[in-house]
Every structure is written in C-alpha cells, then in structure tokens.
C-alpha cells in the first residue's frame, strides 16, 4: 500500500479528516472513562455480603406505644418465628449488612485512647445470629445463650465478649492474633471470642464508610427499642412463603405493632446498590449510543467522499486497480485517521480522568482501558468504513469514460 | 423570504433523507442524553425556597474539639447537641428560629379492625412553618405557648389527612398516635421542597414527614431519634434519654431566619460569644469554632448533589459534543454536494449573505427536528431514570417547562453552531467555477 496518494488526497480534505479524527478521539476519551466507571461499579455490586442472601429476609418491627417488656416480647416473637415451618433460624437486631443505616463504633486497644484503632459497624445479635445470617465462623466460638444480655440504645456499655469479622480482627491486630484479645469499646474491656470470615457493614455504597466496609462486630445483646429488625433465614426455596407466614405469625402473637420494610436480601441488595446500578446503566446506554453515532458518522462521511470521488475511482479502476486495492485504499485512509484520533483520544482520556479525579473524587484510570479503548475505536472505524469502501470498490471502470 | 428559506430547507432535507435522518438522530440522541442528566442535575441542585434561601441559616458549634474536625479544619458535626440547640433558642437572637429532629409514630386508625401504620414525624418549633413558607390547607401552626407547654397538638401532612379523614377539614379532631391523643391544629397543603432543605442529612430528597408536632412535646415524651445521631469527641453519655440529652451527641437540626446583614453579623457574634462562654466555663477546651451557613452554602457543604449525577452530566455532554462534531461533518458533506446549486443561486444574484441565511435556516430546521426527537428521548430517559433511582428521587425526574424550552433551544443552537463552518464554506462557493464545472 502506498501512503502517498492517500495522504495527498487527505490534504485536499483536511477538515473532513480532522472531524473524523476528532470524533474518534472524543469517543475514545469518553468511552474509556465510562467503561472504567461501569467496571468499578459492577465490581462493587458483585461483592458478597457474607449473608446467605438467597434464603434470608428482614422485616422492621415497630411496637405501638411504649411497652415495658420489650425484651420478653422480642424473645416471644423469636420463639414463634423459629418455630415456623420452613424457618432455619431468626434473630433481632439494630441493623444488618447492606441495610443502609446502622450504628458505627470506634474500637480501641486501650481505654481512653484519643483516636480509636478501627472503625466498625456494630450489630446487636444473639447466639442464633450466625446461623440466621449464614455467616461462617472461622476461629473461636459462637456466643452461648447465657451470654445474651439486653441493651437499649441509650444504655451504657458493659464489659463483655464480641465476635468480629476477619477484616476487623486484622485491622486491630495485623499479626492475625485477634482471637482472645481484649479491646475497648465505649471504654469498656471486651474480649474477642470469635471471628467470622465476612459480614459487610450496613453502608456499602458510601465513600465515608468504604474504608471500613469489611469491619463488623457482633455484640451479644437483644436490642431493646421501639423499632428494630428481625432477620429470618428460610429453608432453600421457601423464602417467599416464609415472608408471608412470618408476618401473619407475628400479628397473631401481638397485634399492637407495625411491620414495615419486609425485604428479601435480593431487594436489600438492589436498594443498597441502586445508585451504582443506575450510574452503570446510564453510562452503558450513553456509551452504546456514542458508538452508534460515531460509527454512523463515519459511514455517512466516507459515503460522501466515495460519492465525490466516484469518477476518480473509476479512473483508477480503468487504469488497472483491483477492487481489493480500492477497498484497501479506504480502509488504510480510515486507519490513518483513526490512528491520529486514537493517539489524541488516549491523551484526552487520561486528561478527562485526571480532571474527574480532582473534581469528582474518581479513581485513576487504568491505562489498560485506554489501550483497549484505542484498539476498539480503531476496529470500529474499520468496521464502519467497510460498507462505503465496498461500494467504492464496486465502482465500474467504465465510469471513467462517461461524462458526468 | 424566511418562509421561502424554510421551504427550501425542507425540500433539501427531503432530497437526501439518509443524511438528514443521520443528522437529526445524532442531534436528537445527544440532546436526549444530555437533557436527561441535566434535568436530574438541575432538580437536585435546585433551590427549594428561592425567595428566602439567602435569609435562612443553620448554625454549627464545634462541641467535640480539634481531634474530631475535618482535615480542612471545618467542624466535624452537621447538627447541634440538644444543649446547644436549647441555648440558642433561649438567646432569641433571630426573628424566627426552630430546633428540630426526625422521629415517628405508630398511627392508630379510627377503624379498629385496621392495623396501626407507621408515620414519620418532625418535632419542631412553631416558627418552622412561617420560616419555610409552608402552605396550610386548613388551620394554622401551633403557638409558641403550645410548644412551651408541651401540648399534644399536631399538624398533619396532606397525605396523612387524606388517609385518616378523607381529605376533610380535620382541625379540632383528635388522632391517636402511639396510644396518645393529639389534637389536629392544622393540615398542610401540598408541600414538597427538593432537596428537603431543613434536614438534608437524614433524607436529602423525597417526601416531607407525614406529620409535625412541637419540639418540646416530643422531648417530653422522650420520642426516639429517627434521624442521624452522632456521638464523638470526649463524650460521656449517661444512660437513658435524659443522659443522651445532656451528652455531646449531635442530633438536633437548627434553623434561624435572619433578614438583614446586621442580623447575620449580630448572630455570628452571638454564636462566637456563646462558644467562648462555653470555653470559659470549662465545657469546651478549645477556642470557639462556629459556622453559620445559608441554604445554598449548606447544600454545598453537605454535598447535596451526588458526584454520580455530575459524572452523568459530564459524560452526556461529552456525548453531545461528539454528536455535534458528527453533525458538522455530515452538514459539510451535505452543503458541499449542493455547491453547484449554490453556484447557480449566486450567479443569478443571491449575495453571500442570502446563501448564509439560507444555510443557517436549514441547520436551524435540522436542530428543531433534532430538538423534538431529543425532547421525546429526554422524556423516555427520565422515565427510565424513574425506574433506576429510588422512590425518593421520583419527584426529580419530571420535565418542567424550563426543561422543555432549554431542550429545544439547546438543540437549535447546537445545530446552528455545528452548521456555522459548513455554512461559511457554502458561502465561499465561486459561482463561475461551479457553473463552469457543470
């Protein structure tokens, strides 16, 4: 292939070539950044919560008035729920992974520490919680039933025991020796008796909480409050049925309550990651439209050039150029333009990303994206130019002899 | 002449439907994407009370000390402790002021066969309603005396009044909330400020609370805090609700209406004076750090518009730009194929200006068509957004008249801007040259 004729033809149509190159560059810049953000959000959404999500649901319970014996009422409810057919286990809590709102706490290695050593989500649970969540204990032990106390939101902490996630244990004791150690929560000494492999915090889509999203601690307390949640785990395949029977059962036990937010974990997950999903879908849609517009733009402009140069092409064909040569001519031309566009686009992509890092607290773009994006945009160009180029190649040599 | 140009434009567009469709589609897609995201962004960054947003202020007092401050040195809290809120109330330094917090009830329906249901509530001062220009359908706010006396009175939101009383005037009637009777003193008309300016921490967008009750009534009943509650710093929290009220935990939102620059200045001085006094009597071990933000500044500080929304706007406007570059290329192609026609027009007397106007009208027509396509796509896009975002955001995904006008105007302007270079090129056509070539 000779580049000479192509370049000299392009010099006569500088603006057109420049427009295609610019369009490809912008497409590349936007595409890389959009795909990068989409990928990040998809990774975020795919993270496991540590809960047996397929079989578990939650409901929020609010008592009417100010009952005195909430502790006993919760125990009654839990006995009723655990006795239901299809229920594996159930417990009451202030919050749960992916809930959206909850209780965060600082954990220290000494009393009266100025800055806590680790931030963590705090869940009030009982000896049934690990089973009801489907969480895996990897070291130590579960709570025993006689360790379970009662605590209202406004109580003071007491010395006791906790179970922590592996991530929290490692944050507190980087050498991995968290089990059996004493830490301080609300300035009270607490012994770590168990470690679970994973339980996410209630806040999974939140820049503030991202730093401790794996840190959770379980307290052996029944949470005494007017409003709290039950977590119920059903036998495989029975979660939908149990969601109905559980509500009915609770109203049978006591009518003076409001049950709200009955959500399967699929729903909880959808709610938790709603904004991430929305962003990914919207950017995906825009990216698709972007590719389509760019491709059709290339088709349109190249078709126009082909039409403009039909006689010229006819002459070339009459002088012995094969169809293949004509096809190659337009593909090479597009390839040259696309290379310039891709180079410019790579710089633009990095620039756009740097700006977004600064202005919008985004992360740095992985350069692999830029390279893949460049290849993709060049392939898009080759693909889009194919139809007009084929049309050009089919120009009959006889055209050269006819007057227009 | 203008009508003739429009007629010419339509004829020319019909002659090359493929190229026309491509241009209209490109502009329509670009406009649709950018207006969808811009409309959402505008709704999020809107001012729910433009007539007063510069007169409503929320104060902050650093009651936790330097260790808990942001890296920028700004206070770490976004609310007040109960102690500070009450102290500010007692200063009576603003013409209107209200302390408030989010709470809620179980509502007992009048029909005993029905189950009780949940209603979120806002405990606040009597000035709240006048301060935020809250519209009343029936009745009026409670009085300051009611608040002082911890009276069992409520103002119902319109929806709750519809549900309990079928929308009738319920002033003077009682509602049973958590086994206590409350007298209805007022019913709100439709009121949906977006963002919910008075408490963007607990819920930035969405509906306002179902009902309102006096701050002191809620405190007297020790009603649960349903909103954020932050305990940090050298905090000793004694047990019980009273212990919590005495603590340095922050959970009370506070707003004051200050109408003049002197009032604002005076209020700032008072705030600092109060904090200095707290330092003096040993409660704060640090120099006073206070802030006083008006509504718009407060939205900035609270980062009310999520970064996601900005990313969407940036990306979709980038897309619009690509669409325009695309349109420039296509228009260039289109006008160039018509060089001979333009040559003829020039030869028989049309000056450059006439050719320029003609081409510009044509791009305007393309822009208008693209704008209409874009408008339809924006409506589709916003409907899609409604499905993707949470219910709280649903109120933000509606096209208003301004959106419609901006969409069409932007499309026409964008198309004409894109058409500028091709149009200029068209005017450069040498009549003789074109005629000769033919």
Interface residues (C-beta under 8 A of the other chain):
Chain A: X15 X16 X19 X20 X22 X23 X26 X27 X29 X30 X33 X34 X37 X62 X63 X64 X65 X66 X114 X115 X153 X154 X155 X156 X225 X226 X227 X251 X255 X256 X257 X258 X260 X271 X274 X275 X277 X278 X279 X281 X282 X283 X285 X286 X289 X290 X292 X293 X294 X296 X297 X300 X301 X304 X307 X308 X352 X356 X359 X360 X361 X362
Chain B: X18 X19 X22 X25 X26 X29 X30 X33 X37 X67 X104 X106 X108 X115 X116 X117 X118 X178 X179 X224 X237 X238 X239 X240 X241 X243 X244 X306 X307 X308 X310 X311 X312 X314 X315 X316 X318 X319 X321 X322 X323 X325 X326 X328 X329 X330 X332 X333 X336 X337 X384 X385 X388 X389 X390 X421
